[in-house]
Amino acid sequence: MPKILITGCSSGFGLAIAHTFLSEGWEVVATMRTPRNDLLPSHDSLKVLALDVTDAESIANAVKAAGPIDALVNNAGVGMLSVLEGTEMSKIRELFETNVFGAMAMTKAVLPQMRDRRSGVIVNVSSSVTIKPLLALSVYSASKAALNAFTESLALEAGLFGIRAKLVLPGSAPTTGFGKNAVARMGMNIPEPYTAFVQDYLATLRSGTEFTTPDDVAQAVWRAVTEPDAPMKTPAGADAQTLFREAGQSVVQKDSRS
């Protein structure tokens, strides 16, 4: 039975990914900063572990407790909605610590075992904001663009040893608490000269008709993990797929789950 480790499973995308792989018969190591055993159904194939991807000791403990894994999904992430002038440098560094350095640290921690076995899959959950520039997302977009570049080069390095590295790019997911959590943690200090522009932009977002659901992301991750010929970048959600098409990129729509 294959085993997968997923970061950021306390809600939203990570929780949906864990549900999907459990239902498909995988062993699932669901990690979160504050472990909770009431979020996923009790299952012999489920292990819930504490993990803070910005803490080296926490990473080492979680990887050791998980044991050998066949797939890693770097889903843990922090959002930020603000213009650059309204963002403290300490918050920018905090964002990159999770979104970029955390994914790098987790990947580095599991690569040796995958390299020894000459097999494994690493999927990094990025964002569709890297397809089209958007207002008030300069810092967040930069972190996800860095994750994209890292993953594409990593795929070449890891590929030498039979390891695949892929990206999943979700769109906007209003049914999750990601945006609310981002504002609560990172703040939303919009300087007065930018206020009208940002308010107009937010109104446009709210009037949109295409969005991404957690299940969209879970299905995209499933394909990225289980299909050897999956593309480097898989859009997740109707809005992300539309952005892909507008950018002239093809979208593969199929569900390979049994």
C-alpha positions in Angstrom: 0.0 0.0 0.0 1.6 3.3 -1.1 2.0 6.1 1.5 1.7 9.8 1.1 2.6 12.7 3.5 0.6 15.9 3.1 1.4 19.2 4.8 -1.3 21.7 6.0 -4.2 19.2 6.5 -6.1 21.1 9.2 -8.6 22.5 6.6 -9.2 23.4 3.0 -7.1 21.8 0.3 -4.9 19.7 2.6 -7.9 18.1 4.3 -9.6 17.3 1.0 -6.4 15.8 -0.4 -6.1 13.6 2.7 -9.7 12.5 2.3 -9.2 11.6 -1.4 -6.0 9.5 -0.9 -7.6 7.7 2.1 -10.6 6.8 0.1 -8.4 5.4 -2.6 -6.6 3.0 -0.3 -3.4 4.9 0.4 -1.7 5.2 3.7 -2.0 8.9 4.6 0.3 10.9 6.9 -1.8 14.1 7.5 0.3 16.8 9.1 -0.7 20.1 10.7 0.8 22.6 13.1 -1.7 21.7 15.8 -2.8 18.0 15.4 -6.5 17.2 15.6 -7.9 13.7 15.4 -11.5 14.8 14.7 -11.0 16.2 11.2 -10.6 12.9 9.4 -12.3 9.6 9.9 -10.6 7.1 12.2 -8.7 4.7 9.9 -6.0 2.2 10.3 -4.2 3.8 7.3 -4.2 7.3 8.8 -1.5 8.9 10.9 -1.9 12.5 12.1 1.3 14.2 13.0 2.4 17.6 14.2 4.5 19.6 11.7 5.6 23.2 11.4 7.4 23.4 8.0 9.3 26.5 9.3 10.9 24.5 12.1 13.8 22.1 11.3 13.3 20.0 14.4 9.6 19.6 13.7 10.4 18.5 10.1 12.9 15.9 11.3 10.5 14.5 13.9 7.6 14.3 11.4 9.6 12.7 8.6 11.1 10.1 11.1 7.6 9.3 12.5 6.1 9.0 9.0 8.7 6.4 7.9 9.2 5.6 4.2 6.8 7.6 1.9 6.0 7.3 -1.8 4.7 10.8 -2.2 5.0 14.2 -0.6 2.5 17.0 -1.1 3.7 20.4 0.0 0.4 22.1 0.6 1.0 24.2 3.7 0.9 27.8 2.8 0.2 31.3 3.9 -1.8 33.9 1.9 -1.4 37.6 1.8 -3.6 40.3 0.2 -2.0 43.7 0.3 0.1 46.0 -1.8 3.8 46.1 -1.3 3.8 49.5 0.4 1.3 48.2 3.0 3.4 45.1 3.9 6.0 44.9 6.6 9.2 43.2 5.6 8.9 40.9 8.6 5.6 39.6 7.2 7.2 39.1 3.7 9.9 37.0 5.3 7.3 35.0 7.2 5.4 34.4 4.0 8.5 33.1 2.2 9.5 31.0 5.2 6.3 28.9 4.8 5.5 29.1 1.1 9.0 28.7 -0.3 11.6 27.7 2.3 9.2 25.3 4.1 8.5 23.4 0.9 12.2 23.3 0.1 13.0 22.0 3.6 10.4 19.3 3.5 11.5 18.2 0.0 15.1 18.1 1.1 14.2 16.0 4.1 12.5 13.2 2.1 14.7 13.2 -1.0 17.4 10.9 0.4 14.9 8.0 1.0 13.3 8.5 -2.4 16.7 8.7 -4.1 17.8 5.4 -2.4 14.7 3.7 -3.7 14.9 5.5 -7.1 11.2 6.3 -6.9 8.8 8.9 -5.5 6.7 11.9 -6.3 6.8 15.4 -4.9 3.8 17.7 -5.6 4.0 21.4 -4.7 0.7 23.3 -4.4 1.3 26.7 -6.0 -1.3 29.1 -7.3 -2.9 30.4 -10.5 -1.8 33.9 -9.6 1.5 32.9 -11.2 -0.4 32.6 -14.6 -1.8 36.2 -14.6 -0.5 39.2 -12.5 -3.2 40.4 -10.1 -3.5 43.6 -8.0 -2.6 43.4 -4.3 -0.9 40.1 -4.6 2.7 41.1 -5.5 4.3 39.5 -2.5 2.2 36.3 -2.5 2.6 35.9 -6.2 6.4 36.2 -5.8 6.4 33.4 -3.3 4.4 31.1 -5.5 6.5 32.0 -8.6 9.6 31.1 -6.6 8.0 27.8 -5.7 7.2 27.2 -9.4 10.8 27.8 -10.5 12.1 25.6 -7.7 9.9 22.8 -8.7 10.7 22.9 -12.4 14.4 22.8 -11.7 14.0 20.2 -9.0 12.2 18.0 -11.5 15.4 17.8 -13.5 17.6 17.0 -10.5 15.2 14.5 -9.0 14.5 12.9 -12.4 18.0 11.6 -12.4 16.9 9.1 -9.7 13.4 8.3 -11.0 11.7 10.9 -8.8 8.9 13.1 -10.3 8.3 16.7 -9.2 5.0 18.4 -10.2 3.0 21.6 -9.6 -0.8 22.0 -8.9 -2.1 25.5 -9.4 -5.4 26.2 -7.7 -7.6 29.3 -8.4 -9.6 31.3 -5.9 -11.4 29.2 -3.3 -13.9 31.3 -1.4 -15.4 28.3 0.4 -12.2 27.7 2.3 -10.9 29.9 5.2 -7.6 30.6 3.4 -8.3 34.2 2.6 -9.8 35.0 6.1 -6.9 33.2 7.8 -4.4 35.2 5.7 -5.9 38.5 6.8 -6.0 37.4 10.4 -2.3 36.3 10.3 -0.7 38.7 7.9 -3.0 41.7 8.2 -4.4 43.8 5.3 -3.0 47.3 5.6 -3.9 49.1 2.3 -2.3 52.6 2.2 -4.8 55.3 1.3 -3.5 56.0 -2.3 -4.3 52.4 -3.2 -7.6 52.0 -1.4 -10.0 52.7 -4.3 -8.1 50.4 -6.7 -8.0 47.5 -4.2 -11.7 47.9 -3.3 -12.7 47.9 -7.0 -10.5 44.8 -7.5 -12.1 43.0 -4.6 -15.6 43.8 -5.9 -14.6 42.3 -9.3 -13.4 39.2 -7.6 -16.6 38.7 -5.6 -18.7 39.1 -8.8 -16.8 36.3 -10.5 -18.7 33.1 -11.5 -15.7 30.6 -11.7 -14.0 29.4 -8.5 -12.0 26.5 -7.2 -13.2 23.9 -4.6 -11.1 21.8 -2.3 -12.2 18.7 -4.3 -10.9 20.3 -7.5 -7.4 20.6 -5.9 -7.6 17.1 -4.4 -8.4 15.6 -7.9 -5.5 17.6 -9.5 -3.1 16.4 -6.8 -4.3 12.8 -7.3 -3.5 13.1 -11.0 -0.1 14.6 -10.4 0.8 11.9 -8.0 -0.6 8.8 -9.8 -0.2 9.6 -13.5 3.4 9.2 -14.6 2.8 11.4 -17.7 1.0 14.2 -15.8 2.1 17.7 -17.0 4.5 19.8 -15.0 1.6 22.2 -14.1 -1.9 21.1 -13.5 -4.6 23.8 -13.0 -7.2 23.1 -10.3 -10.6 24.7 -10.5 -12.7 26.3 -13.3 -11.1 29.8 -12.9 -7.5 28.4 -13.0 -8.4 26.4 -16.1 -9.7 29.5 -17.8 -6.5 31.4 -17.0 -4.5 28.5 -18.4 -6.5 28.6 -21.7 -6.2 32.3 -21.9 -2.5 31.9 -21.5 -2.5 29.5 -24.4 -1.8 26.4 -22.3 -3.7 23.2 -22.7 -5.8 21.8 -19.9 -6.1 18.1 -19.3 -9.5 17.2 -17.8 -9.9 13.7 -16.6 -10.3 11.8 -13.3 -8.0 8.8 -13.1 -9.4 7.7 -9.8 -10.8 4.2 -9.7 
